[in-house]
Amino acid sequence: MSKESQPVNLYLTLGKVGVFAFVLMSVYQSMKDYFYPNMTLADSHMHTVLFTTLLAVTAAYFVFRKQQTLLLMLTAEANERRVTGEALQKSEEKFRSIVEMANEGILQIDSRYMITYANRTMAGMLGYSVEEMLGRPLTDFLFAEELDAHRNRMAAREQGLDGRYECRLRHRDGSARWVLVSATARKDEDGRFAGSFAMFTDITERKQTEEALQRHTEDLARLHRELDSANREANLYLDILTHDIRNTENVANLYTELLIETLDGDSRTYMEKLQRSIRKSIEILGNVSTIRRIHQPSGGHKRVDLDTVIRDEIAQFPEIAIHYEAVDRQVLADDLLSEVFSNLIGNAVKFGGSGVEITVRVEDEDGFVRISVEDTGPGVPDDQKREIFHRYEKRRRGVGEGLGLFLVQVLIERYGGRIWVDDRVPGTTEAGAAFRFTLQKVVRDEPGAPADGDVQGCRVPLIG
C-alpha cells in the first residue's frame, strides 16, 4: 500500500496539555509536506474528542483526505490535572477537619428537611453520634411547642431567605438545649430549594443565667412592693406618733411651765427636770419627723431664698442674742433647709445656755455659699470634731444622742455641700464652736427670674 492510500496513525506523548493545538498543526503541516502533499484540512471536517482520566488527556483528530481518513492521536500526561486534583483533595480534607473541630454545631438538611450532614459538635450537643442523626428529620430534635415556629422558618428558607434566631433543641435525655442559629438557604443549579445549612451556638448557660436573673429581678420587685407597703404603714404609725404624742407633750410642757412659776425649792427643781425631759422628748419626735421627710420622695432640689430661711429660724429664739447681717443669696436646697438652722442654733442654745451669743455669717466661696453658725458656748474638743456628726454617740458637750447633727450632715450632703466644725477662735476650744457648711449657689440668668420653685433658667455650679 502506498503512502497515498495507507491510513496514518500518529501517537505523540506531550508534557503540557496546553500545547495540543500547536503540535497538531505542526504534525499536520509535516505530513502534508513530506507524505501527502495534496492533503487538505477543512474545519468543518475536524472533530475533537477528549478522554480525561486522572493521569492523562487524549485528543483524537480525524482528518479527511479525499476518500481516506487519517487519525491523529495526541496523548499528554496530565501532570497539572493530577497536581490540581491532589491539591483539591487536600483542601477538602483540611476543610472537613476544620468543620469537624469547630466549636459550633454544623448541620445540613435537604429539601425534605432530612439531615444530610452533622459535625461531631452538633451531635455531641444533643447527646447523639453523627451516624444516629443522619437521615432523620430535624423535627425529631425539636420540642412540640417549637414546631410551628420551625415550619415558618422552613417556609422562609424555601423562599431563599436566611435567618438568625434562638430556639430550644431536645437533648437525648429530654432536657432542653438553647441554641443561637444562623441558617442559610441552599439552591440547586436550577434555582430550586435544595435545603439549608446552619450553624448552632450553644447558649444554654447564658439562658440559664438570664432566667436566674429574671427570677431574681422578680423577687426583688416583690420585695420592693412588700417594703413599700411596710413603709407606708410605718409612715402612718409615725404620723400618728409624731402628731398625737407631740401634741400631748406640748400640753405637758405648758403645764410644767405654769407649775414652775408657782413652785419653789425642791418642787421647782423637780419640775424643771421634768420640763427638760419633756422638751428632749419633743426634740426626738421632731428628729423622727425630719427623718421621715428626708426619706419621702421629693420633686428634687429647688431655688431657696437663704435670707428668708435664716430670719424665720432666728425668730424661733427671741430670747437669744443672735447676730446676723441680711444677705441676698439663692441656694440649691428644699423645704428641709430650715431644719439645718433649727438644729445648729438649737444646739448652741442647749449647750451654751441662755446667755450664749450666736453669730450667723454668709460668705461667697467659688460658686458656693459658706454659712457659719458660731457660738460662745463650751466649744468642741479637737478629738471630737470629726465624730460629732456621727449618730448615737455621747459627747462631753452633752448627753444627747447626736441625732440632730447627724440629720444636719445628711441634709447638707444631700444638697451637694459639706459640713465641718472649727473653733470660733482658732486654737481656743473653750471660746466656742463654729459650725460651717457650704451650699450650691444659684445664679439667675435673667434679672426677672422667679425667686423660688423648680430650678429652671438658673445656672447651677458643679461640685469641684
C-alpha positions as CSV (number, residue, x, y, z in Angstrom):
1,M,0.0,0.0,0.0
2,S,1.4,3.4,-1.0
3,K,1.6,6.4,1.2
4,E,-1.3,7.9,-0.7
5,S,-3.6,5.0,0.2
6,Q,-2.4,4.0,3.7
7,P,-4.2,5.3,6.8
8,V,-1.9,7.1,9.2
9,N,-1.9,6.6,13.0
10,L,0.3,9.0,14.8
11,Y,0.9,8.9,18.6
12,L,2.7,11.7,20.4
13,T,3.3,12.0,24.1
14,L,3.4,15.6,25.4
15,G,4.3,17.2,28.6
16,K,1.8,20.0,28.6
17,V,-1.9,19.7,27.7
18,G,-2.0,23.4,26.6
19,V,0.2,22.8,23.5
20,F,-2.2,20.4,21.8
21,A,-3.3,22.8,19.1
22,F,0.2,24.0,18.2
23,V,1.6,20.4,18.0
24,L,-1.4,19.2,16.0
25,M,-0.9,21.9,13.4
26,S,2.8,21.1,13.2
27,V,2.2,17.4,12.6
28,Y,-0.4,18.2,10.0
29,Q,1.9,20.5,8.2
30,S,4.8,17.9,8.3
31,M,2.5,15.2,6.9
32,K,1.4,17.5,4.1
33,D,4.9,18.5,3.2
34,Y,6.5,15.0,3.3
35,F,3.8,12.4,2.9
36,Y,0.6,13.8,1.4
37,P,1.3,17.0,-0.5
38,N,-2.3,17.0,-1.7
39,M,-3.9,16.6,1.7
40,T,-6.4,19.3,2.7
41,L,-7.8,20.1,6.1
42,A,-11.3,21.6,6.4
43,D,-12.6,23.0,9.8
44,S,-16.0,21.5,9.1
45,H,-14.5,18.1,8.8
46,M,-12.5,18.2,12.1
47,H,-13.9,16.7,15.2
48,T,-12.3,16.5,18.7
49,V,-12.9,14.0,21.4
50,L,-11.3,14.4,24.8
51,F,-10.8,11.4,27.1
52,T,-9.9,12.5,30.6
53,T,-8.5,10.4,33.4
54,L,-6.6,11.4,36.5
55,L,-3.3,10.6,34.6
56,A,-3.7,11.6,31.0
57,V,-5.7,13.6,28.5
58,T,-6.0,12.2,24.9
59,A,-7.1,14.3,21.9
60,A,-8.1,12.4,18.8
61,Y,-8.4,14.3,15.5
62,F,-10.0,12.8,12.4
63,V,-8.6,14.3,9.2
64,F,-10.2,13.6,5.8
65,R,-8.1,13.5,2.6
66,K,-10.3,12.9,-0.4
67,Q,-11.9,9.5,0.5
68,Q,-9.4,8.5,3.1
69,T,-9.5,9.2,6.8
70,L,-6.3,9.9,8.8
71,L,-6.4,9.5,12.6
72,L,-4.1,11.7,14.6
73,M,-3.8,10.7,18.3
74,L,-2.1,13.1,20.7
75,T,-1.7,11.9,24.3
76,A,-0.4,14.1,27.1
77,E,0.4,13.2,30.6
78,A,-1.9,15.4,32.8
79,N,0.6,16.5,35.4
80,E,-1.2,19.7,36.1
81,R,-4.5,18.0,36.4
82,R,-3.0,15.4,38.8
83,V,-1.4,18.2,40.9
84,T,-4.6,20.1,40.9
85,G,-6.6,17.1,41.9
86,E,-4.3,16.3,44.8
87,A,-4.4,20.0,46.0
88,L,-8.2,19.9,45.8
89,Q,-8.3,16.7,47.8
90,K,-6.0,18.2,50.5
91,S,-8.1,21.3,50.6
92,E,-11.3,19.3,51.1
93,E,-9.7,17.2,53.9
94,K,-8.5,20.4,55.6
95,F,-12.0,22.0,55.3
96,R,-13.6,18.8,56.7
97,S,-11.1,18.8,59.6
98,I,-12.0,22.4,60.4
99,V,-15.7,21.8,60.3
100,E,-15.4,18.7,62.4
101,M,-13.3,20.5,65.0
102,A,-15.5,23.7,65.1
103,N,-16.9,24.8,68.5
104,E,-20.2,25.4,66.8
105,G,-22.6,22.7,65.7
106,I,-23.0,22.5,61.9
107,L,-26.0,20.9,60.3
108,Q,-27.2,20.5,56.7
109,I,-30.7,19.3,55.6
110,D,-32.0,18.6,52.2
111,S,-35.2,19.8,50.5
112,R,-37.2,17.2,52.6
113,Y,-35.8,18.6,55.8
114,M,-33.8,15.4,56.4
115,I,-30.4,15.7,58.0
116,T,-27.6,15.0,55.5
117,Y,-24.7,16.2,57.5
118,A,-23.9,16.9,61.1
119,N,-20.5,17.5,62.7
120,R,-19.4,16.0,65.9
121,T,-20.0,19.1,67.9
122,M,-23.6,19.2,66.7
123,A,-24.2,15.5,67.6
124,G,-22.4,15.8,71.0
125,M,-24.5,18.9,71.8
126,L,-27.6,16.7,71.7
127,G,-26.1,13.5,73.1
128,Y,-26.1,11.5,69.8
129,S,-23.4,10.2,67.5
130,V,-23.2,11.6,64.0
131,E,-24.5,8.3,62.5
132,E,-27.6,8.5,64.7
133,M,-28.5,11.9,63.4
134,L,-28.0,11.4,59.6
135,G,-31.2,10.6,57.6
136,R,-33.5,11.8,60.4
137,P,-35.9,14.7,60.1
138,L,-34.9,17.8,62.0
139,T,-38.2,17.8,63.9
140,D,-37.0,14.7,65.8
141,F,-34.8,17.0,67.8
142,L,-37.4,19.7,68.5
143,F,-40.0,20.2,71.2
144,A,-43.7,20.2,70.3
145,E,-44.0,23.9,71.1
146,E,-41.2,24.7,68.7
147,L,-42.8,23.1,65.6
148,D,-45.0,26.0,64.5
149,A,-42.0,28.3,64.5
150,H,-39.9,25.7,62.7
151,R,-42.5,25.4,59.9
152,N,-42.5,29.2,59.5
153,R,-38.7,29.2,59.3
154,M,-38.6,26.5,56.7
155,A,-41.1,28.4,54.6
156,A,-38.8,31.3,54.7
157,R,-35.8,29.1,53.7
158,E,-37.8,27.8,50.7
159,Q,-38.2,31.5,49.7
160,G,-34.4,31.8,49.7
161,L,-34.3,33.8,53.0
162,D,-31.6,33.4,55.6
163,G,-32.4,33.5,59.3
164,R,-30.8,34.1,62.7
165,Y,-32.8,33.2,65.8
166,E,-32.8,31.4,69.2
167,C,-34.6,28.2,69.8
168,R,-34.6,25.1,72.0
169,L,-33.4,21.7,70.9
170,R,-34.3,18.4,72.6
171,H,-31.3,16.6,74.1
172,R,-31.3,12.8,74.1
173,D,-32.1,12.8,77.9
174,G,-35.1,15.0,77.3
175,S,-33.6,18.2,78.6
176,A,-33.6,21.5,76.6
177,R,-30.5,23.0,75.0
178,W,-30.8,26.6,74.0
179,V,-29.0,27.5,70.7
180,L,-28.4,30.5,68.6
181,V,-29.0,29.5,65.0
182,S,-27.6,31.1,61.8
183,A,-29.2,29.4,58.8
184,T,-28.6,29.9,55.1
185,A,-30.9,28.6,52.3
186,R,-29.4,26.3,49.6
187,K,-30.4,26.3,45.9
188,D,-29.6,23.8,43.2
189,E,-28.4,24.6,39.7
190,D,-31.9,25.3,38.6
191,G,-32.6,27.7,41.5
192,R,-34.9,25.3,43.3
193,F,-34.8,24.9,47.1
194,A,-32.2,22.2,48.0
195,G,-32.3,22.5,51.8
196,S,-30.3,24.7,54.2
197,F,-27.0,24.9,56.0
198,A,-27.0,26.1,59.7
199,M,-24.5,26.8,62.5
200,F,-25.7,26.3,66.1
201,T,-24.1,28.0,69.1
202,D,-24.9,26.5,72.5
203,I,-26.2,29.4,74.7
204,T,-27.8,27.2,77.4
205,E,-25.6,28.6,80.2
206,R,-26.4,32.1,79.1
207,K,-30.1,31.4,79.1
208,Q,-30.0,29.8,82.5
209,T,-28.2,32.9,83.8
210,E,-30.8,35.1,82.2
211,E,-33.6,33.1,83.7
212,A,-32.0,33.2,87.1
213,L,-31.5,36.9,86.8
214,Q,-35.1,37.3,85.7
215,R,-36.3,35.3,88.8
216,H,-34.0,37.4,91.0
217,T,-35.5,40.6,89.4
218,E,-39.0,39.4,90.1
219,D,-38.1,38.5,93.7
220,L,-36.6,42.0,94.1
221,A,-39.7,43.6,92.6
222,R,-41.9,41.5,95.0
223,L,-39.7,42.5,98.0
224,H,-39.9,46.1,96.9
225,R,-43.6,46.0,96.8
226,E,-43.7,44.5,100.3
227,L,-41.2,47.0,101.6
228,D,-43.2,49.9,100.0
229,S,-46.3,48.6,101.7
230,A,-44.5,48.3,105.0
231,N,-43.0,51.7,104.6
232,R,-46.5,53.2,104.0
233,E,-47.7,51.5,107.2
234,A,-44.7,52.7,109.2
235,N,-45.2,56.3,107.9
236,L,-48.8,56.1,109.1
237,Y,-47.7,55.0,112.5
238,L,-45.0,57.7,112.6
239,D,-47.6,60.3,111.6
240,I,-49.8,59.2,114.5
241,L,-46.9,59.2,116.9
242,T,-45.3,62.4,115.9
243,H,-48.6,64.3,115.7
244,D,-50.5,62.9,118.7
245,I,-47.6,62.4,121.1
246,R,-46.1,65.8,120.2
247,N,-49.4,67.5,120.9
248,T,-49.7,65.7,124.2
249,E,-46.2,66.6,125.2
250,N,-46.7,70.2,124.2
251,V,-49.6,70.4,126.6
252,A,-47.5,68.7,129.3
253,N,-44.7,71.3,128.7
254,L,-47.2,74.1,129.0
255,Y,-48.4,72.8,132.4
256,T,-44.8,72.4,133.7
257,E,-44.1,76.0,132.8
258,L,-47.1,77.1,134.8
259,L,-46.1,74.9,137.7
260,I,-42.5,76.1,137.7
261,E,-43.8,79.7,138.1
262,T,-45.8,78.7,141.2
263,L,-43.4,76.4,142.9
264,D,-40.1,76.9,144.7
265,G,-37.5,74.8,146.5
266,D,-37.1,71.1,145.6
267,S,-40.5,71.0,143.9
268,R,-39.4,73.7,141.5
269,T,-36.2,71.8,140.8
270,Y,-38.0,68.6,140.1
271,M,-40.5,70.4,137.8
272,E,-37.6,71.9,135.8
273,K,-36.0,68.5,135.3
274,L,-39.4,67.2,134.2
275,Q,-39.7,70.0,131.7
276,R,-36.2,69.3,130.3
277,S,-37.2,65.7,129.8
278,I,-40.4,66.7,128.0
279,R,-38.5,69.1,125.8
280,K,-36.0,66.3,125.0
281,S,-38.8,64.1,124.0
282,I,-40.3,66.8,121.8
283,E,-36.9,67.2,120.1
284,I,-36.6,63.4,119.5
285,L,-40.1,63.4,117.9
286,G,-39.0,66.3,115.7
287,N,-36.0,64.4,114.5
288,V,-38.1,61.4,113.8
289,S,-40.4,63.6,111.7
290,T,-37.4,65.0,109.9
291,I,-36.1,61.5,109.1
292,R,-39.4,60.6,107.6
293,R,-39.5,63.7,105.5
294,I,-35.9,63.1,104.2
295,H,-36.9,59.6,103.0
296,Q,-40.1,60.7,101.3
297,P,-40.0,61.1,97.5
298,S,-39.4,64.8,96.6
299,G,-39.6,66.8,93.5
300,G,-35.9,67.5,93.6
301,H,-33.9,70.5,94.7
302,K,-35.1,74.0,94.0
303,R,-34.0,77.6,94.4
304,V,-34.4,78.7,98.0
305,D,-34.0,82.2,99.4
306,L,-31.4,81.9,102.1
307,D,-32.1,85.1,103.9
308,T,-35.8,84.2,104.4
309,V,-34.9,80.8,105.9
310,I,-32.3,82.2,108.3
311,R,-34.6,85.0,109.5
312,D,-37.5,82.6,110.1
313,E,-35.3,80.3,112.3
314,I,-33.8,83.2,114.3
315,A,-37.4,84.3,115.1
316,Q,-37.9,80.9,116.9
317,F,-35.3,82.0,119.6
318,P,-36.5,85.5,120.6
319,E,-34.7,85.4,124.0
320,I,-31.3,84.6,122.5
321,A,-28.8,87.2,121.2
322,I,-28.3,86.2,117.6
323,H,-26.2,88.4,115.2
324,Y,-26.9,88.3,111.5
325,E,-26.4,90.7,108.6
326,A,-29.0,90.3,105.8
327,V,-27.8,88.8,102.5
328,D,-29.4,88.3,99.1
329,R,-28.4,84.8,98.2
330,Q,-30.2,81.9,96.4
331,V,-29.1,78.4,97.1
332,L,-30.0,74.9,95.9
333,A,-32.0,73.1,98.6
334,D,-35.5,72.2,99.6
335,D,-38.0,72.8,102.4
336,L,-35.9,70.9,104.9
337,L,-33.1,73.5,104.8
338,S,-34.8,75.2,107.9
339,E,-34.1,72.0,109.9
340,V,-30.3,72.7,109.4
341,F,-30.5,76.1,111.1
342,S,-33.0,74.9,113.7
343,N,-30.6,72.2,114.8
344,L,-27.5,74.3,114.8
345,I,-29.0,77.2,116.6
346,G,-30.8,74.9,119.0
347,N,-27.6,73.1,119.8
348,A,-25.8,76.4,120.5
349,V,-28.6,77.4,122.9
350,K,-28.7,73.9,124.5
351,F,-25.0,73.7,125.3
352,G,-24.3,77.4,125.7
353,G,-27.2,78.3,128.0
354,S,-29.5,81.3,127.9
355,G,-26.5,83.7,128.0
356,V,-24.9,82.3,124.8
357,E,-24.3,84.7,121.9
358,I,-24.7,83.3,118.3
359,T,-23.5,84.8,115.1
360,V,-24.6,83.7,111.6
361,R,-22.3,84.6,108.7
362,V,-22.8,84.1,105.0
363,E,-19.9,84.3,102.5
364,D,-19.3,83.5,98.9
365,E,-16.8,80.8,98.0
366,D,-16.2,79.6,94.4
367,G,-19.7,79.0,93.2
368,F,-20.9,78.0,96.7
369,V,-22.2,79.9,99.7
370,R,-20.4,79.2,103.0
371,I,-22.5,79.6,106.1
372,S,-21.1,79.7,109.7
373,V,-23.1,79.4,112.9
374,E,-20.8,80.5,115.7
375,D,-21.5,80.4,119.4
376,T,-19.8,81.4,122.7
377,G,-20.6,78.1,124.3
378,P,-18.1,75.4,125.6
379,G,-16.8,74.5,122.2
380,V,-16.0,71.1,120.7
381,P,-12.7,69.3,121.7
382,D,-10.4,68.6,118.8
383,D,-10.7,64.8,119.2
384,Q,-14.5,65.1,118.7
385,K,-14.6,67.5,115.8
386,R,-14.7,64.7,113.2
387,E,-17.0,62.4,115.2
388,I,-19.6,64.9,116.3
389,F,-21.8,64.3,113.3
390,H,-21.9,60.5,113.9
391,R,-25.1,59.0,115.1
392,Y,-26.0,58.0,118.7
393,E,-22.6,58.8,120.3
394,K,-22.4,60.6,123.7
395,R,-20.1,63.5,124.0
396,R,-18.7,65.8,126.6
397,R,-20.7,68.6,125.1
398,G,-23.9,66.9,126.3
399,V,-25.7,63.6,126.8
400,G,-27.8,63.8,123.6
401,E,-27.6,61.1,121.0
402,G,-26.3,63.4,118.3
403,L,-29.2,62.5,116.0
404,G,-29.8,66.2,115.2
405,L,-26.3,66.8,113.9
406,F,-26.4,63.5,112.0
407,L,-29.5,64.8,110.2
408,V,-27.8,68.1,109.5
409,Q,-24.9,66.3,107.8
410,V,-27.3,64.1,105.8
411,L,-29.2,67.2,104.5
412,I,-26.1,69.2,103.7
413,E,-24.6,66.3,101.7
414,R,-28.0,65.8,100.0
415,Y,-27.7,69.4,98.8
416,G,-24.3,68.8,97.4
417,G,-22.4,70.6,100.1
418,R,-20.2,69.6,103.1
419,I,-20.2,70.5,106.8
420,W,-17.5,70.6,109.5
421,V,-16.8,72.3,112.9
422,D,-14.0,74.7,113.9
423,D,-13.1,76.7,116.9
424,R,-14.7,80.1,116.9
425,V,-11.4,81.5,117.9
426,P,-8.7,79.4,116.2
427,G,-6.7,77.3,118.7
428,T,-9.0,78.2,121.6
429,T,-11.6,75.5,122.0
430,E,-13.2,76.9,125.2
431,A,-14.1,80.2,123.3
432,G,-16.9,78.4,121.5
433,A,-17.6,76.4,118.3
434,A,-18.1,77.4,114.7
435,F,-20.2,75.1,112.6
436,R,-19.6,75.8,108.9
437,F,-21.2,74.3,105.8
438,T,-21.5,75.0,102.1
439,L,-24.5,75.1,99.8
440,Q,-24.5,75.4,96.0
441,K,-25.2,78.9,94.9
442,V,-27.9,79.5,92.2
443,V,-27.2,82.4,89.8
444,R,-30.1,83.9,87.9
445,D,-29.7,84.2,84.1
446,E,-32.2,87.0,83.9
447,P,-33.0,89.7,86.5
448,G,-36.7,88.8,86.4
449,A,-36.2,85.1,87.2
450,P,-38.5,83.8,90.0
451,A,-37.1,83.5,93.5
452,D,-38.4,80.0,94.2
453,G,-39.8,76.9,92.6
454,D,-38.0,74.3,90.5
455,V,-34.5,75.2,89.3
456,Q,-35.2,76.2,85.7
457,G,-33.5,79.0,83.9
458,C,-30.7,79.0,86.5
459,R,-27.0,78.3,86.3
460,V,-26.1,75.7,88.9
461,P,-22.4,75.3,89.5
462,L,-21.0,71.8,89.7
463,I,-19.2,70.5,92.7
464,G,-15.5,71.0,92.3
